[in-house]
Amino acid sequence: MTSETNTDYGPVNSDILGTNYDWGVYNAIYNPQTNTTDIAGTWRTLTTDEWSYLLETRVTSSGVRYAKGEVHRTRGLIIVPDNWESSTYPLNNVNTSTAAYISNTIDSANWSNMENAGCVFLPTTGYRTIQRTLNTTDNGDYWSASYNGSQYAHYLAFTEGNIFVSRYNNRYCGRAVRLVRDVQ
């Protein structure tokens, strides 16, 4: 959808042209806010509570939840698994929202080992507003499955200066979507 009007994306217009466009409310894949039971193995977007758990409160064996870095010369956020071992790759400035991306510069061979150990990389994506794409090398903006009223939806935002697990903005803005599914 390309409308610049907030109300075009609200519950009153829940299905413009049959598109199921709204990741915050009408996610056609799976939305934990509108379904009462979890469907094992189904792809979905994380809620703000899940982003918060993953990046702020999750307890891991190493104490490491995430680090900022450059993987293959692309800036982003590295999320490590619960059983992360620092011997796989010694990350710098872990769990530090204000860390610089260059804190961890990871080449292909090291990233391959990290990925095999369960790491996930969220690259900077920028965002789209109306017809402009902005901050693609500095900002990572990922929609969540949580909405905020009839015109807004929550998203994860990270920059070199901070991480926000529960920002919200107009639904007509374009943000990246990271699909996940529960481990079976």
Contact map, one row per residue, 1 for C-alpha under 8 A:
1110000000000000000010000000000000000000000000000000000000000000000000000000000000000000000000000000000000000000000000000000000000000000000000000000000000000000000000000001000000000000
1111000000000000000000000000000000000000000000000000000000000000000000000000000000000000000000000000000000000000000000000000000001000000000000000000000000000000000000000001000000000000
1111110100000000000000000000000000000000000000000000000000000000000000000000000000000000000000000000000000000000000000000000000001000000000000000000000000000000000000000001000000000000
0111110000000000000000000000000000000000000000000000000000000000000000000000000000000000000000000000000000000000000000000000000001000000000000000000000000000000000000000001000000000000
0011111110000000000000000000000000000000000000000000000000000000000000000000000000000000000000000000000000000000000000000000000000000000000000000000000000000000000000000001000000000000
0011111111000000000000000000000000000000000000000000000000000000000000000000000000000000000000000000000000000000000000000000000000000000000000000000001100000000000000000111000000000000
0000111111011000000000000000000000000000000000000000000000000000000000000000000000000000000000000000000000000000000000000000000000000000000000000000011000000000000000000000000000000000
0010111111001001000000000000000000000000000000000000000000000000000000000000000000000000000000000000000000000000000000000000000000000000000000000000000000000000000000000000000000000000
0000111111101100000001000000000000000000000000000000000000000000000000000000000000000000000000000000000000000000000000000000000000000000000000000000011000000000000000000011000000000000
0000011111111100000000000000000000000000000000000000000000000000000000000000000000000000000000000000000000000000000000000000000000000000000000000000011000000000000000000000000000000000
0000000011111100000000000000000000000000000000000000000000000000000000000000000000000000000000000000000000000000000000000000000000000000000000000000010000000000000000000000000000000000
0000001001111100000000000000000000000000000000000000000000000000000000000000000000000000000000000000000000000000000000000000000000000000000000000000000000000000000000000000000000000000
0000001111111111000000000000000000000000000000000000000000000000000000000000000000000000000000000000000000000000000000000000000000000000000000000000000000000000000000000000000000000000
0000000011111111000100000100000000000000000000000000000000000000000000000000000000000000000000000000000000000000000000000000000000000000000000000000000000000000000000000000000000000000
0000000000001111111110000000000000000000000000000000000000000000000000000000000000000000000000000000000000000000000000000000000000000000000000000000000000000000000000000000000000000000
0000000100001111111110000000000000000000000000000000000000000000000000000000000000000000000000000000000000000000000000000000000000000000000000000000000000000000000000000000000000000000
0000000000000011111000000000000000000000000000000000000000000000000000000000000000000000000000000000000000000000000000000000000000000000000000000000000000000000000000000000000000000000
0000000000000011111100000000000000000000000000000000000000000000000000000000000000000000000000000000000000000000000000000000000000000000000000000000000000000000000000000000000000000000
0000000000000011111110000000000000000000000000000000000000000000000000000000000000000000000000000000000000000000000000000000000000000000000000000000000000000000000000000000000000000000
0000000000000111011111000111000000000000000000000000000000000000000000000000000000000000000000000000000000000000000000000000000000000000000000000000000000000000000000000000000000000000
1000000000000011001111100110000000000000000000000000000000000000000000000000000000000000000000000000000000000000000000000000000000000000000000000000000000000000000000000000000000000000
0000000010000000000111111110000000000000000000000000000000000000000000000000000000000000000000000000000000000000000000000000000000000000000000000000000000000000000000000010000000000000
0000000000000000000011111111001000000000000010000000000000000000000000000000000000000000000000000000000000000000000000000000000000000000000000111000000000000000000000000000000000000000
0000000000000000000001111110001000000000000000000000000000000000000000000000000000000000000000000000000000000000000000000000000000000000000000111110000011000000000000000000000000000000
0000000000000000000001111110001011000000000000000000000000000000000000000000000000000000000000000000000000000000000000000000000000000000000000001110000000000000000000000000000000000000
0000000000000100000111111111001000000000000000000000000000000000000000000000000000000000000000000000000000000000000000000000000000000000000000000000000000000000000000000000000000000000
0000000000000000000111111111111000000000000100000000000000000000000000000000000000000000000000000000000000000000000000000000000000000000000000001000000000000000000000000000000000000000
0000000000000000000100100111111000000000000000000000000000000000000000000000000000000000000000000000000000000000000000000000000000000000000000000000000000000000000000000000000000000000
0000000000000000000000000011111000000000011100000000000000000000000000000000000000000000000000000000000000000000000000000000000000000000000000000000000000000000000000000000000000000000
0000000000000000000000000011111100100000011110000000000000000000000000000000000000000000000000000000000000000000000000000000000000000000000000000000000000000000000000000000000000000000
0000000000000000000000111111111111100000000110000000000000000000000000000000000000000000000000000000000000000000000000000000000000000000000000001000000000000000000000000000000000000000
0000000000000000000000000000011111111100000000100000000000000000000000000000000000000000000000000000000000000000000000000000000000000000000000001000000000000000000000000000000000000000
0000000000000000000000001000001111110000000000000000000000000000000000000000000000000000000000000000000000000000000000000000000000000000000000001100000000000000000000000000000000000000
0000000000000000000000001000001111110000000000000000000000000000000000000000000000000000000000000000000000000000000000000000000000000000000000000000000000000000000000000000000000000000
0000000000000000000000000000011111111100000000000000000000000000000000000000000000000000000000000000000000000000000000000000000000000000000000000000000000000000000000000000000000000000
0000000000000000000000000000000111111100000000000000000000000000000000000000000000000000000000000000000000000000000000000000000000000000000000000000000000000000000000000000000000000000
0000000000000000000000000000000100111110000000000000000000000000000000000000000000000000000000000000000000000000000000000000000000000000000000000000000000000000000000000000000000000000
0000000000000000000000000000000100111111000000000000000000000000000000000000000000000000000000000000000000000000000000000000000000000000000000000000000000000000000000000000000000000000
0000000000000000000000000000000000001111110000000000000000000000000000000000000000000000000000000000000000000000000000000000000000000000000000000000000000000000000000000000000000000000
0000000000000000000000000000000000000111110000000000000000000000000000000000000000000000000000000000000000000000000000000000000000000000000000000000000000000000000000000000000000001101
0000000000000000000000000000000000000011111000000000000000000000000000000000000000000000000000000000000000000000000000000000000000000000000000000000000000000000000000000000000000001111
0000000000000000000000000000110000000011111100000000000000000000000000000000000000000000000000000000000000000000000000000000000000000000000000000000000000000000000000000000000000001100
0000000000000000000000000000110000000000111110000000000000000000000000000000000000000000000000000000000000000000000000000000000000000000000000000000000000000000000000000000000000111000
0000000000000000000000000010111000000000011111000000000000000000000000000000000000000000000000000000000000000000000000000000000000000000000000000000000000000000000000000000000000111000
0000000000000000000000100000011000000000001111100000000000000000000000000000000000000000000000000000000000000000000000000000000000000000000000111000000000000000000000000000000011110000
0000000000000000000000000000000000000000000111111110000000000000000000000000000000000000000000000000000000000000000000000000000000000000000000011000000000000000000000000000000001110000
0000000000000000000000000000000100000000000011111110000000000000000000000000000000000000000000000000000000000000000000000000000000000000000000011100000000000000000000000000000000000000
0000000000000000000000000000000000000000000001111111000000000000000000000000000000000000000000000000000000000000000000000000000000000000000000011100000001110000000011000000000000000000
0000000000000000000000000000000000000000000001111111100000000000000000000000000000000000000000000000000000000000000000000000000000000000000000000000000000000000000000000000000000000000
0000000000000000000000000000000000000000000001111111110000000000000000000000000000000000000000000000000000000000000000000000000000000000000000000000000000000000000000000000000000000000
0000000000000000000000000000000000000000000001111111111000000000000000000000000000000000000000000000000000000000000000000000000000000000000000000000000000010000000010000000000000000000
0000000000000000000000000000000000000000000000011111111110000000000000000000000000000000000000000000000000000000000000000000000000000000000000000000000000000000000011000000000000000000
0000000000000000000000000000000000000000000000001111111111000000000000000000000000000000000000000000000000000000000000000000000000000000000000000000000000000000000000000000000000000000
0000000000000000000000000000000000000000000000000111111111000000100000000000000000000000000000000000000000000000000000000000000000000000000000000000000000000000000000000000000000000000
0000000000000000000000000000000000000000000000000011111111000000110000000000001000000000000000100000000000000000000000000000000000000000000000000000000000000000000010000000000000000000
0000000000000000000000000000000000000000000000000001111111000000100000000000000000000000000000000000000000000000000000000000000000000000000000000000000000000000000000000000000000000000
0000000000000000000000000000000000000000000000000001111111100000000000000000000000000000000000000000000000000000000000000000000000000000000000000000000000000000000000000000000000000000
0000000000000000000000000000000000000000000000000000111111110000100000000000000000000000000000000000000000000000000000000000000000000000000000000000000000000000000000000000000000000000
0000000000000000000000000000000000000000000000000000000011111010100000000000000001000000000000000000000000000000000000000000000000000000000000000000000000000000000000000000000000000000
0000000000000000000000000000000000000000000000000000000001111111100000000000000011110000000000000000000000000000000000000000000000000000000000000000000000000000000000000000000000000000
0000000000000000000000000000000000000000000000000000000000111111000000000000000001110000000000000000000000000000000000000000000000000000000000000000000000000000000000000000000000000000
0000000000000000000000000000000000000000000000000000000000011111000000000000000001111100000000000000000000000000000000000000000000000000000000000000000000000000000000000000000000000000
0000000000000000000000000000000000000000000000000000000000111111100000000000000000000000000000000000000000000000000000000000000000000000000000000000000000000000000000000000000000000000
0000000000000000000000000000000000000000000000000000000000011111110000000000000100010000000001100000000000000000000000000000000000000000000000000000000000000000000000000000000000000000
0000000000000000000000000000000000000000000000000000011101110011111000000000001111000000000001100000000000000000000000000000000000000000000000000000000000000000000000000000000000000000
0000000000000000000000000000000000000000000000000000001000000001111100000000111100000000000001100000000000000000000000000000000000000000000000000000000000000000000000000000000000000000
0000000000000000000000000000000000000000000000000000000000000000111110000000111000000000001111110010000100000000000000000000000000000000000000000000000000000000000000000000000000000000
0000000000000000000000000000000000000000000000000000000000000000011111000011110000000000000011000011111100000000000000000000000000000000000000000000000000000001000000000000000000000000
0000000000000000000000000000000000000000000000000000000000000000001111100011110000000000000000000001111111000000000000000000000000000000000000000000000000000000000000000000000000000000
0000000000000000000000000000000000000000000000000000000000000000000111111111000000000000000000000000110111000000000000000000000000000000000000000000000000000000000000000000000000000000
0000000000000000000000000000000000000000000000000000000000000000000011111111000000000000000000000000000011110010000000000000000000000000000000000000000000000000000000000000000000000000
0000000000000000000000000000000000000000000000000000000000000000000001111100000000000000000000000000000001110000000000000000000000000000000000000000000000000000000000000000000000000000
0000000000000000000000000000000000000000000000000000000000000000000001111110000000000000000000000000000011000000000000000000000000000000000000000000000000000000000000000000000000000000
0000000000000000000000000000000000000000000000000000000000000000000001111111000000000000000000000000000000000000000000000011000000000000100000000000000000000000000000000000000000000000
0000000000000000000000000000000000000000000000000000000000000000000111101111100000000000000000000000100000000000000000000011000000000000110000000000000000000000000000000000000000000000
0000000000000000000000000000000000000000000000000000000000000000000111100111110000000000000000000000100000000000000000001111000000000000000100000000000000000000000000000000000000000000
0000000000000000000000000000000000000000000000000000000000000000011110000011111000000000000000000000000000000000000000001111000000000000000000000000000000000100000000000000000000000000
0000000000000000000000000000000000000000000000000000000000000000011110000001111100000000000000000000000000000000000000111100000000000000000000000000000000000000000000000000000000000000
0000000000000000000000000000000000000000000000000000001000000000111000000000111110000000000000000000000000000000000000111100000000000000000000000000000000000000000000000000000000000000
0000000000000000000000000000000000000000000000000000000000000001110000000000011111010000000000000000000000000000000001110000000000000000000000000000000000000000000000000000000000000000
0000000000000000000000000000000000000000000000000000000000010000100000000000001111110000000000000000000000000000000011100000000000000000000000000000000000000000000000000000000000000000
0000000000000000000000000000000000000000000000000000000000111100100000000000000111110000000000000000000000000000000000000000000000000000000000000000000000000000000000000000000000000000
0000000000000000000000000000000000000000000000000000000000011100000000000000000011111000000000000000000000000000000000000000000000000000000000000000000000000000000000000000000000000000
0000000000000000000000000000000000000000000000000000000000011101000000000000000111111101000000000000000000000000000011000000000000000000000000000000000000000000000000000000000000000000
0000000000000000000000000000000000000000000000000000000000000100000000000000000000111111100000000000000000000000000000000000000000000000000000000000000000000000000000000000000000000000
0000000000000000000000000000000000000000000000000000000000000100000000000000000000011111111000000000000000000000000000000000000000000000000000000000000000000000000000000000000000000000
0000000000000000000000000000000000000000000000000000000000000000000000000000000000001111110000000000000000000000000000000000000000000000000000000000000000000000000000000000000000000000
0000000000000000000000000000000000000000000000000000000000000000000000000000000000011111110000000000000000000000110010000000000000000000000000000000000000000000000000000000000000000000
0000000000000000000000000000000000000000000000000000000000000000000000000000000000001111111000000000000000000100010000000000000000000000000000000000000000000000000000000000000000000000
0000000000000000000000000000000000000000000000000000000000000000000000000000000000000111111100000000000000000000000000000000000000000000000000000000000000000000000000000000000000000000
0000000000000000000000000000000000000000000000000000000000000000001000000000000000000100111111000000000100000000000000000000000000000000000000000000000000000000000000000000000000000000
0000000000000000000000000000000000000000000000000000000000000000001000000000000000000000011111000000001100000000000000000000000000000000000000000000000000000000000000000000000000000000
0000000000000000000000000000000000000000000000000000000000000000001100000000000000000000001111110010001000000000000000000000000000000000000000000000000000000000000000000000000000000000
0000000000000000000000000000000000000000000000000000000000000001111100000000000000000000001111110000000000000000000000000000000000000000000000000000000000000000000000000000000000000000
0000000000000000000000000000000000000000000000000000001000000001111000000000000000000000000011111000000000000000000000000000000000000000000000000000000000000000000000000000000000000000
0000000000000000000000000000000000000000000000000000000000000000001000000000000000000000000011111110000000000000000000000000000000000000000000000000000000000000000000000000000000000000
0000000000000000000000000000000000000000000000000000000000000000000000000000000000000000000000111110000000000000000000000000000000000000000000000000000000000001111000000000000000000000
0000000000000000000000000000000000000000000000000000000000000000000000000000000000000000000000011111000000000000000000000000000000000000000000000000000000000001111000000000000000000000
0000000000000000000000000000000000000000000000000000000000000000001100000000000000000000000010011111101000000000000000000000000000000000000000000000000000000001110000000000000000000000
0000000000000000000000000000000000000000000000000000000000000000000110000000000000000000000000000111111000000000000000000000000000000000000000000000000000000001100000000000000000000000
0000000000000000000000000000000000000000000000000000000000000000000111000011000000000000000000000011111110000000000000000000000000000000000000000000000000000001000000000000000000000000
0000000000000000000000000000000000000000000000000000000000000000000111000000000000000000000000000001111110000000000000000000000000000000000000000000000000000000000000000000000000000000
0000000000000000000000000000000000000000000000000000000000000000000110000000000000000000000110000011111110000000000000000000000000000000000000000000000000000000000000000000000000000000
0000000000000000000000000000000000000000000000000000000000000000001111000000000000000000001100000000111111000000000000000000000000000000000000000000000000000000000000000000000000000000
0000000000000000000000000000000000000000000000000000000000000000000011101000000000000000000000000000111111100000000000000000000000000000000000000000000000000000000000000000000000000000
0000000000000000000000000000000000000000000000000000000000000000000011111000000000000000000000000000000111110110000000000000000000000000000000000000000000000000000000000000000000000000
0000000000000000000000000000000000000000000000000000000000000000000000110000000000000000000000000000000011111110000000000000000000000000000000000000000000000000000000000000000000000000
0000000000000000000000000000000000000000000000000000000000000000000000110000000000000000000000000000000001111111000000000000000000000000000000000000000000000000000000000000000000000000
0000000000000000000000000000000000000000000000000000000000000000000000000000000000000000000000000000000000111111100000000000000000000000000000000000000000000000000000000000000000000000
0000000000000000000000000000000000000000000000000000000000000000000000000000000000000000100000000000000001111111110000000000000000000000000000000000000000000000000000000000000000000000
0000000000000000000000000000000000000000000000000000000000000000000000100000000000000000000000000000000001111111111000000000000000000000000000000000000000000000000000000000000000000000
0000000000000000000000000000000000000000000000000000000000000000000000000000000000000000000000000000000000011111111100000000000000000000000000000000000000000000000000000000000000000000
0000000000000000000000000000000000000000000000000000000000000000000000000000000000000001000000000000000000001111111110000000000000000000000000000000000000000000000000000000000000000000
0000000000000000000000000000000000000000000000000000000000000000000000000000000000000001100000000000000000000111111111100000000000000000000000000000000000000000000000000000000000000000
0000000000000000000000000000000000000000000000000000000000000000000000000000000000000000000000000000000000000011111111110000000000000000000000000000000000000000000000000000000000000000
0000000000000000000000000000000000000000000000000000000000000000000000000000000000000000000000000000000000000001111111100000000000000000000000000000000000000000000000000000000000000000
0000000000000000000000000000000000000000000000000000000000000000000000000000000010010001000000000000000000000000111111100000000000000000000000000000000000000000000000000000000000000000
0000000000000000000000000000000000000000000000000000000000000000000000000000000110010000000000000000000000000000011111110000000000000000000000000000000000000000000000000000000000000000
0000000000000000000000000000000000000000000000000000000000000000000000000000011110000000000000000000000000000000011111111000000000000000000000000000000000000000000000000000000000000000
0000000000000000000000000000000000000000000000000000000000000000000000000000011100000000000000000000000000000000001001111100000000000000000000000000000000000000000000000000000000000000
0000000000000000000000000000000000000000000000000000000000000000000000000001111000000000000000000000000000000000000000111110000000000000000000000000000000000000000000000000000000000000
0000000000000000000000000000000000000000000000000000000000000000000000000001111000000000000000000000000000000000000000011111000000000000000100000000000000000000000000000000000000000000
0000000000000000000000000000000000000000000000000000000000000000000000000111100000000000000000000000000000000000000000001111100000000000000100000000000000000000000000000000000000000000
0000000000000000000000000000000000000000000000000000000000000000000000000111100000000000000000000000000000000000000000000111110000000001111110000000000000000000000000000000000000000000
0000000000000000000000000000000000000000000000000000000000000000000000000000000000000000000000000000000000000000000000000011111000000011111110000000000000000000000000000000001100000000
0000000000000000000000000000000000000000000000000000000000000000000000000000000000000000000000000000000000000000000000000001111100001111111110000000000000000000000000000000001000000000
0000000000000000000000000000000000000000000000000000000000000000000000000000000000000000000000000000000000000000000000000000111110001111001010000000000000000000000000000000111100000000
0000000000000000000000000000000000000000000000000000000000000000000000000000000000000000000000000000000000000000000000000000011111111100000000000000000000000000000000000000111000000000
0000000000000000000000000000000000000000000000000000000000000000000000000000000000000000000000000000000000000000000000000000001111111100000000000000000000000000000000000001110000000000
0111000000000000000000000000000000000000000000000000000000000000000000000000000000000000000000000000000000000000000000000000000111110000000000000000000000000000000000000001100000000000
0000000000000000000000000000000000000000000000000000000000000000000000000000000000000000000000000000000000000000000000000000000111111000000000000000000000000000000000000000000000000000
0000000000000000000000000000000000000000000000000000000000000000000000000000000000000000000000000000000000000000000000000000000111111100000000000000000000000000000000000000000000000000
0000000000000000000000000000000000000000000000000000000000000000000000000000000000000000000000000000000000000000000000000000011110111111000000000000000000000000000000000000000000000000
0000000000000000000000000000000000000000000000000000000000000000000000000000000000000000000000000000000000000000000000000000011110011111000000000000000000000000000000000000000000000000
0000000000000000000000000000000000000000000000000000000000000000000000000000000000000000000000000000000000000000000000000000111000001111111000000000000000000000000000000000000000000000
0000000000000000000000000000000000000000000000000000000000000000000000000000000000000000000000000000000000000000000000000001111000001111111100000000000000000000000000000000000000000000
0000000000000000000000000000000000000000000000000000000000000000000000000110000000000000000000000000000000000000000000000001110000000011111000000000000000000000000000000000000000000000
0000000000000000000000000000000000000000000000000000000000000000000000000010000000000000000000000000000000000000000000000001110000000011111100000000000000000011000000000000000000000000
0000000000000000000000000000000000000000000000000000000000000000000000000000000000000000000000000000000000000000000000000001111000000011111110000000000000001111000000000000000000000000
0000000000000000000000000000000000000000000000000000000000000000000000000001000000000000000000000000000000000000000000000111110000000001011111000000000000011110000000000000000000000000
0000000000000000000000000000000000000000000000000000000000000000000000000000000000000000000000000000000000000000000000000001111000000000001111100000000000111100000000000000001100000000
0000000000000000000000000000000000000000000000000000000000000000000000000000000000000000000000000000000000000000000000000000000000000000000111110000000000111000000000000000001111000000
0000000000000000000000110000000000000000000010000000000000000000000000000000000000000000000000000000000000000000000000000000000000000000000011111000000011110000000000000000001111000000
0000000000000000000000110000000000000000000011110000000000000000000000000000000000000000000000000000000000000000000000000000000000000000000001111110000011110000000000000000000010000000
0000000000000000000000111010001110000000000011110000000000000000000000000000000000000000000000000000000000000000000000000000000000000000000000111110000011000000000000000000000000000000
0000000000000000000000011000000010000000000000110000000000000000000000000000000000000000000000000000000000000000000000000000000000000000000000011111000011100000000000000000000000000000
0000000000000000000000011000000000000000000000000000000000000000000000000000000000000000000000000000000000000000000000000000000000000000000000011111110111000000000000000000000000000000
0000000000000000000000000000000000000000000000000000000000000000000000000000000000000000000000000000000000000000000000000000000000000000000000000111111111000000000000010000000000000000
0000000000000000000000000000000000000000000000000000000000000000000000000000000000000000000000000000000000000000000000000000000000000000000000000011111110000000000000000000000000000000
0000001011100000000000000000000000000000000000000000000000000000000000000000000000000000000000000000000000000000000000000000000000000000000000000011111100000000000000000000000000000000
0000011011000000000000000000000000000000000000000000000000000000000000000000000000000000000000000000000000000000000000000000000000000000000000000001111110000000000000000110000000000000
0000010000000000000000000000000000000000000000000000000000000000000000000000000000000000000000000000000000000000000000000000000000000000000000000011111111000000000000011110000000000000
0000000000000000000000010000000000000000000000000000000000000000000000000000000000000000000000000000000000000000000000000000000000000000000000111111101111100000000000011110000000000000
0000000000000000000000010000000000000000000000010000000000000000000000000000000000000000000000000000000000000000000000000000000000000000000000111111000111110000000001111000000000000000
0000000000000000000000000000000000000000000000010000000000000000000000000000000000000000000000000000000000000000000000000000000000000000000011110100000011111000000011111000001000000000
0000000000000000000000000000000000000000000000010010000000000000000000000000000000000000000000000000000000000000000000000000000000000000000111110000000001111100001111100000000000000000
0000000000000000000000000000000000000000000000000000000000000000000000000000000000000000000000000000000000000000000000000000000000000000001111000000000000111110001111100000000000000000
0000000000000000000000000000000000000000000000000000000000000000000000000000100000000000000000000000000000000000000000000000000000000000001110000000000000011111111100000000000000000000
0000000000000000000000000000000000000000000000000000000000000000000000000000000000000000000000000000000000000000000000000000000000000000011100000000000000001111111000000000000000000000
0000000000000000000000000000000000000000000000000000000000000000000100000000000000000000000000001111100000000000000000000000000000000000011000000000000000000111110000000000000000000000
0000000000000000000000000000000000000000000000000000000000000000000000000000000000000000000000001111000000000000000000000000000000000000000000000000000000000111111000000000000000000000
0000000000000000000000000000000000000000000000000000000000000000000000000000000000000000000000001110000000000000000000000000000000000000000000000000000000000111111100000000000000000000
0000000000000000000000000000000000000000000000000000000000000000000000000000000000000000000000001100000000000000000000000000000000000000000000000000000000011110111110000000000000000000
0000000000000000000000000000000000000000000000000000000000000000000000000000000000000000000000000000000000000000000000000000000000000000000000000000000000011100011111100000000000000000
0000000000000000000000000000000000000000000000010011001000000000000000000000000000000000000000000000000000000000000000000000000000000000000000000000000000111000001111100000000000000000
0000000000000000000000000000000000000000000000010001000000000000000000000000000000000000000000000000000000000000000000000000000000000000000000000000000001111000000111110000000000000000
0000000000000000000000000000000000000000000000000000000000000000000000000000000000000000000000000000000000000000000000000000000000000000000000000000000001111000000111111000000000000000
0000000000000000000000000000000000000000000000000000000000000000000000000000000000000000000000000000000000000000000000000000000000000000000000000001000111100000000001111100000000000000
0000000000000000000000000000000000000000000000000000000000000000000000000000000000000000000000000000000000000000000000000000000000000000000000000000000111100000000000111110100000000000
0000010000000000000000000000000000000000000000000000000000000000000000000000000000000000000000000000000000000000000000000000000000000000000000000000001110000000000000011111100000000000
0000010010000000000001000000000000000000000000000000000000000000000000000000000000000000000000000000000000000000000000000000000000000000000000000000001110000000000000001111110000000000
1111110010000000000000000000000000000000000000000000000000000000000000000000000000000000000000000000000000000000000000000000000011000000000000000000000000000000000000000111110000000000
0000000000000000000000000000000000000000000000000000000000000000000000000000000000000000000000000000000000000000000000000000001111000000000000000000000000000000000000001111111000000000
0000000000000000000000000000000000000000000000000000000000000000000000000000000000000000000000000000000000000000000000000000001110000000000000000000000000000000000000000011111100000000
0000000000000000000000000000000000000000000000000000000000000000000000000000000000000000000000000000000000000000000000000000111100000000000011100000000000100000000000000000111110000000
0000000000000000000000000000000000000000000000000000000000000000000000000000000000000000000000000000000000000000000000000000101000000000000011100000000000000000000000000000011111000000
0000000000000000000000000000000000000000000010000000000000000000000000000000000000000000000000000000000000000000000000000000000000000000000001110000000000000000000000000000001111100000
0000000000000000000000000000000000000000000011000000000000000000000000000000000000000000000000000000000000000000000000000000000000000000000001100000000000000000000000000000000111110000
0000000000000000000000000000000000000000001111000000000000000000000000000000000000000000000000000000000000000000000000000000000000000000000000000000000000000000000000000000000011111000
0000000000000000000000000000000000000000001111000000000000000000000000000000000000000000000000000000000000000000000000000000000000000000000000000000000000000000000000000000000001111100
0000000000000000000000000000000000000001111100000000000000000000000000000000000000000000000000000000000000000000000000000000000000000000000000000000000000000000000000000000000000111110
0000000000000000000000000000000000000001110000000000000000000000000000000000000000000000000000000000000000000000000000000000000000000000000000000000000000000000000000000000000000011111
0000000000000000000000000000000000000000100000000000000000000000000000000000000000000000000000000000000000000000000000000000000000000000000000000000000000000000000000000000000000001111
0000000000000000000000000000000000000001100000000000000000000000000000000000000000000000000000000000000000000000000000000000000000000000000000000000000000000000000000000000000000000111
